């Protein structure tokens, strides 16, 4: 197990280093093959580690690599923790990332910085694996920062565009706000438990004061809101669409935005100590899911619809965490990785066929031109809309069932979000693939074309996973399910009695009705038009004016303060003080210069006078 865990982590890093050293002598195909192969091998070893873990009675293996930090009472080893949660995360992180790497070979063909792009992708995967495999919070923080800096490089990949450069900076700054939360949580835990190792923290968590436990939970929530784009720090994620489409798929489906949810689930023994903290988490998740879904209904950029969809789906996961349904949160995370990667890569295939166009109002009728992208995207659309028997129905239903037992109000908000999800995804599907062809001016008379096999093969695999993924955790499966596999990791889970069979069927029926309502509404509105102002509100298109509010409350006062500092404080106060000091020194020097004549007779006279004064003083003192 030790060598498997080490290789899982190091293979993407090895791919990064190999391409870094040899990339200039390698062609596009070789670079793509090495980078993709490194992540693919990491996935294969993750599968081997999964079966090895099944054969371990404890299902908890710590792999010590080396002693890293030892200062006073702080002892932090570089060590990995292999348990059901970390191996589940590494399986879908490496598996989905390998498919995205393969897709990128075709999508990024001909790009000037092709080699650099794959360097960033491999480093991104290595950072995410560090985050999820670490056995302590300090090493997790290293991976946490790694995915942050890689996202900055990848989001601003087209740095010569102002919008891309700004989006990269925005993502970086918002994530640094979340970092404060994680650091505060680490400081609080170490000051009270004197350890940052997960297993030691969990063993001593019961000794935490309730107030301290609540503060730790809220600090972890702040960390998650920054990394996983929840209210009030969610509006960096849609701007991250400025990066290439494979980057969007990687960030949204397999790596960065799932990190916050993973952190909360990993710290579940601490979350169990604060009911008020978990209630806050559940409320933030439900509100984020609903608000993001409303915004997605009026977006015109195909990738931004999917971006707000990710924010909404992550909101569902956070709601599940707050409700104590940790397995449900991971089930939705895994299913979401399947269908969201499929949808993003499918949108990339559409954009590729239309020479970079992303406005859905300029698409339409593409189903007959994209014979592989269309059916796979259709599967992704039905999956995220919650139509049975696809994976999204089971995963989202699991979250909503647990939310029903936790809070009827939050469940209602979750059901409304489900209706909106089916609506905005059906709107996207109709405007892109159905209706009249509105792309002729973009293609200059040329027919849109299907993508090469390296781009369509991942779509087929992801479509199959979206269909079959619900089998990971069906309601009537227990010991062999994902929940049964993950259960021992979470220990005590604070939750009420489970719903009866009749209640489960009733809630499942409500989920189906919600999906059908959303689909029917979207087809009724959009099947014969590409734009309808009655259903596209500027308030929603402008993200509830969230950025405008931040600009008014934070940016504008800062700009005004900067203007005052530039025009008043710096020239008059700071420069004035420096200039005044310099002037005083200059005037003092001019005064002293008068006694420095340079004539020897003047210096001799001064010496005689000085000696005379000393003699007179001594004589007077003796007398």
ABEGO torsion letter per residue (X at the ends): XAAAAAAAAAAAAAAAAAAAAAAAABBAAAAAAAAAAAAAAAAAAAAAAAAAAAABAAGBBBBBABBABBBEABBBBBBBBBBAAAAAAAAAAAAAAAAAAAAAAAAABGBAAAAAAAAAAAAAAAAAAAAAABABAAAAAAAAAAAAAAAAAAAAABAABAAAAAAAAAAAAAAAAAAAAAAAAAAAAAAAAGBABAAAAAAAAAABBAAAAAAAAAAAAAAAAAAAGBOAAAAAAAAAAABBAAAAAAAAAABAAAAAAAAAAAAAAAAAABAAAAAAAAAAAAAAAAAAAAAAAABABAAAAAAAAAAAAAAAAAAAAAAGBAAAAAAAAAAAAAAAAAAAAAAAAAAAAAGGBABAAABEGAAAABAAAAAAAAAAAAAAAGBOABAAAAAAAAAAAAAAAABAAAAAAAAAAAAAAAAAAAAAAAAAABEBBAAAAAAGGBBBBBBBAAAAAAAAAAAAAAAAAAAABBAABBAABAAAAAAAAAEBBBBBBBBBAAAAAAAAAAAAAAAAAAAAAAAAAAAABABBAAABBAAAAAGGGAAAAAAAAAAAAAAAAAAAAAAAAAAAAAAAAAAAAAAAAAAAAAAAAAABAGBAAAAAAAAAAAAAAAAAAAAAAAX
